[in-house]
Structure formats: C-alpha cells, structure tokens
Amino acid sequence: MMLNNRITSRMLFLSTFFTLFISLISCSGGNWETPPAGSLASGDWELTLDQDGRTRTVYVHVPACYDGTEAVPLVVIFHGYMDTATNQSNTDGFMQKADEECFIAAYPEGFGSSGFQSWNAGKACCGSAVDYKVDDVSLARGIVDLISSRCSIDLKRVYAHGHSNGAGMAHRLGREAADVFAAVSPKSMPVLVPDSIPTRAVPIIQFHGTADTTIYYGGGLIPFEDTSYMGAQESLQDWATVNGCSGTPVTVYYDRSRCETYEDCAEGVKVTLCTVQGGDHNTLYSRDDIHVTDMAWDFMSQFTLP
C-alpha cells in the first residue's frame, strides 16, 4: 500500500509539473503500420516484443535510402518521463536525420500506464519503471536483436540517445550495455548509475541547459524520489573518470553556449558536455547555437564498437 500511495502522490505532482511540456508537443504519431512478416522495407513500422512477460512496443523508422543491400547504423531513442515514443519522434528531428544520413531510428515506448510511461534509468528518476525494477537494459538489448533480425544493421554502429528520463536510460546503456552501444548522447539528465562501470571506455556527448528547472544543471532531487541526482559538470567528471580521461577539456564556444571535451581518454574515446546557456528542459532541440540532433549524430557516428 505504501508503494501505491507513493506512486499516486508522485503522479499527481508530476502531472502538473509536466503539463506544459505535453501541451507543446503534437499528439500525432505519424503513420505507423504493422509490418508484414520478414525483412522490413523503408517506412514507419510498429513492432512488439516480449520482455519479462510484458508486451513492449518500439516504433521503427526505416529511411527511403535503405534497401537492405548494405548494413546501416541504428539509433535507439528514449523519450522522457510522462512522454511517449511518438511524441519524441515528432520533436527531436532524428527521423529527418535518419533520412539524410541513412540510418534506422527506433523509438521504444516506456513502461507504465498511459501518460506515465518511464524508464528504469536509476533510482533518482523516474516512475513505475524504477519502482517495479523493470529491466530496461535487457529490453534495449532485445530491441537491437529484434531490429537486426529484420533489417541489415551494422552492429558495430548502434547508438543510444535520450531526453530527460530517457537520457538517464542512454547513460545507463553506456554503463551496462557497452558491448552493444558504440556511443551515447543523453540530453537534460546526468548519469544516474555512477556505480556502474562499463566494460570498456564509452564515447559520450551530454547536453544540459543552464536554465533547466526540471532537472537542475547543478543537481538536485526530484519530488517524491528518494535519491538525488548529480549536476551536469559532475556527470562530465564522472564519465571522464570511468573512461580514463586525463588533461584539461578543450572548450569550444557557440555564442554564449559551449561544449567541453576530454580528448585524451582510454581507447581513443571522447567525453563531452555541451552547456546550453539559458536553455531549459524541453526545448533544446529547437536551439540555433547548440543543435542537439546534428551534434549528437556527428559525435556518435565517429565511433564504432572495437
């Protein structure tokens, strides 16, 4: 009963907390179709898979340039808490980027009741996926297996991106599925599993706005959660430590915003934090100074699994 009361209280608070975000996003999800059996052709497809006895959904955008004759990269993109996969796909520009660069973009649906879907990204955030200890790392592995069974995927070039709670999931995959994901690009959330050490050095580019009042740049505590989250700079240093980086990060300015990169890291990886001056939680994708989608792809696509 205590768990149920805690979940209900959190839902009531965060329902108000995130109302503005949800109202700003289109609720249409595109023309997602159930595909025929066999290999996927270009199009927008709705797939399902079983994970721990639950049916989970992933929306897969296969660009027109794909014909199955050559293996292409895969980017798995995780939405934020209380958002949906289709809303994320309408917001982040990765489907358009997939068309330009010829990779496949996949948008999984989080766990939980409608309007409260979340990912088990770590104790600090968020929702029922954390409370019920949903194994979303295994889900992500299963999604890669599913898509690679129906498309020609370059398994050395599988990447993870996410927003907010979904960014926490991208961090977690970098830490706990480094054998699958070649690089990750979280946005608006620090690493939530600092005690998890990856099996290899993992390239990462993080994005965070200085005016984010949902997940504060300097760290904080989400209401009704028991564990605090670290700040963006602390997250940068944490990744630099686990990736064996040394020296001083190189800083590049974009107007008043900046990206700091540790370039001397183990196994030739890089660790970057892009600080978006005046950037809030939900609208970083629309910025002119730091273009999250382009920079995330340009960074991740440099790297392949060893």
N, C-alpha and C positions, 0 to 999 in steps of 0.2 A: 504493500500500500504506500509506503514512503517513496518508493521509486516512482510509482504512478503519480503521486502528488507533486513530486519534484519535476517530472516531465510536464505535467499540466501547467504548473506555475511558469516554467521556462517558456512554454509555448505561448501563453497569454502575454508575457512581457515581450518576447521577440516578435510576435505577430505585429505589435505596434512598432517595434524597433525597425523592422524591415519593410514596412508598408510602402514607404516612398520608393524604395528600390523596385519592388514588384510592380508598382504602378507605372514606372518609367519604361518597362520592357514590354514588348509585344507578346501577347499570349499565343500567337500562332506559331506552329512548329514546322511549317513547310509541308511539302507533300511527301511525307514519309510513308513508304509502302512495305508490305510484307513481301520479301523476295521469293522467287521460285527456288526449288532445290538446286544445289550445285554451286558453281562459281558465280560470284557477284559481277554484274556488269556495272557500268557507270550509272549513277543515280543516287537517290536518298532512300536508305533502307532501314527498317526497324527489325532488329534481331533480338532474340531472347536466349538466355542460358540459365541453367540451374546452378545455384550456389548455395550449398548447405541447406538444401530442401526448399529454397525460395526461388521463384522465377524472377530474374533480373533482366532489365531491358537496356539495350545500347542502340543508339541511332548512328548510322554509318554513312558518311558522305563519300562516295566514290567519284572522283572528278572525271570529266569527259575525256581528258587526256589518257586515262587508264584503259588499256586494252588487254591486260593480263600477260603480255609477252615479256615484260620486264618487271622485276621486283621493285616496289616503291616504298618509301618511308611511311610510317604510321604515327600519328599524333593522337594520343588519348587525352581528352579534355574534360575536366571535372568541374561541375557547377558549384555555386556557393550554397550555404545553408538556406533552406526555405525557397530556393530557386528550383528550376527544372533544367533538364538537358536541352530541351528545345529552346527555352529562353536563352540559355547560354550560347547556343548555336546562332541565335539571331543577334547576339550582342558583340561577340568577340572578334569577328572577321576571319576566323580560321577556315571557314568553308571557302571564302573567296581566296584566301592564301593557298589553300589546297589546290584550287583550280589553276592558280598562277604557277605554282611550284611542282605540281603533280605529286602530291602525297594524299593519303587517305586520312580523313579526320573522323574520330569516333567520340561520341558523347554518351557516356553511361548515365543512367538515372540513379540517384541516390536512394538510400533505404529510408522507409518511414511512410506515414500516411500522407495523403495528398496535401501539398502546401508546407510540409515539414520534412522533406527529404534531406538527408545528411550523409556524411561520410565519417567513418571511424579513423580520423586523422591524428588522434592523440587526445589525451584527457582534457585539454583546455577547450576543445571545440569539436563537435557540437552534436546535440540532439540524441535521438534514439539509437543511431548507429553506434555512438560511443557507449551509451547506457547498456545496450544489449551486446556489446563487444562483437559487432559484425566484422567478419574477416574480409575487409575490402581490399587488402593486399592480394589475397587469393583470387578475389573477383577480378582484379585488374589483370592478373596473370591469365585467368580464364578468358577474358575478353581478347587479349592478344592471341591466345591459342585459337579462339573461335574465328576471329577475322582472318588470321593467317591460314586457316583451313579452307577459306572461301575466296581469298584474294592472294595474289602474289606479293608478299610482304618481305621487304629487306629486314630481316630480324636483327641485323646489326644497327638499324636506324629506326628504333622505336623510342618515342619520346612522350613525356607527360607534361601537361600544362594544367593549371587550375586557378580558379578565383576564390579567395576567402577560405571557407572550409574546404573547398576543392583544391586550393593551393596547399593547404595543410596535407591533403592527400598526395599531391605531387611531391612535396617534401618527403613524406613517408615512403613513397615508392623509390625515391632516390636512396633512402637509407636501407630499405628492407627488400627491394627488388632490383638491386643494381645489376643483376645478371640479365635482366630483361630490358630495362630502360637505359638508353645510352646517355641521356641528359634530361634535365627537368627545368621548368620555368614557372615557379609559383608567383602569384600576384596577390598582394594585400593580405598576407599571412606569413608569420615567421615559421621556422621549423618547430613542430610540436612534440617531436620524439627525439630530443637531443641525446638520449642514452642509447639510441640505436646507431650502431656503427656500420657503415656499408662495407661490403666485401671487397670493394675497390674504390678508387677515387672517382667521384661522380661530378661531371660539369654541371653547374647550376647558375642561372641568372634569376634574381629575385627583383620584384618591383613593389614599391610601397610609397604611398603618398604621405606627405608630412601633415596634411590636414584631415587624415582619416580619423573619424570619431567613432567608428565601429570597432576596428582593430587598430589601436593607437600605435603610431610609429615607435614610440618609446617603450611599448609593452603595457600590460595591464591584466585585467580579469574580466571575462565575460560574465554578466549577471547570471546567477544560478549555476555556474560551473565552479568546481572545487579547486581547479588548478590554474595558476596564472600563466600567461604566455610572455615570451621574451620580446625585446624590442628588435627592430629591423637591423640595427647595427650589430646587436648581439648575435642575431641569426647569421649575419655575414661572417662574424668572427668564429662562430661555432662551426660553420661549414669549412672555413679556411683551416681550422684546426684538424678536423677529421680528414680533410683532403691533403694534409701535409703541406700546406702553403707556407711560404716564407717571404720576407721582404715587406715592402710597403705597397698597398694597392695603387694602381695607376688610375687617376681620376680624369674623366672626360666630361666636359660641361655641355649641356644642351639648354641654352638660355640660362635660367636660374636652376634648372634641374641638373642632375649629374649621375653618372654611373662610375662606381669604384670597382676595379677588377684586380684580384690577385692572379698574376700571370705565371708565377713560379710555384707550381703545385705538383704533387705526385702524379706520375703517369701522363703528364702533359695536359692536365685538365685546367680549367679556369673557374674562378668563383667570383660572381659579380652581384652587386646590389645597385639597382637603379633607384635613386631617391627622387620622387616627383614632387617638386616644390609646390605647395598649395594643393596638391592632389588629394581627393577624397577617396572613399572606399569603392564606390561603384561606377565611376565614370572615367577611369584611367584609360580605357580602350579608345576614348574619343580625343585624347590629347594630341597636340601638334608637336610638342617638344620631345617627349618620350613616347614613341609609337610602340606600344606593348607587343602587339601581334607580330609586326615586322621584326622587331628586335629579338623577340623570343625565338622566332623561326631562324633568323640569321645566326643567332648564337647556337641553338641546339643542333642545327644542321651541319655545323662544323665537325661534330663528334660522332664516332661510331663505337660500338662495343669492341673491346680488344679481342 
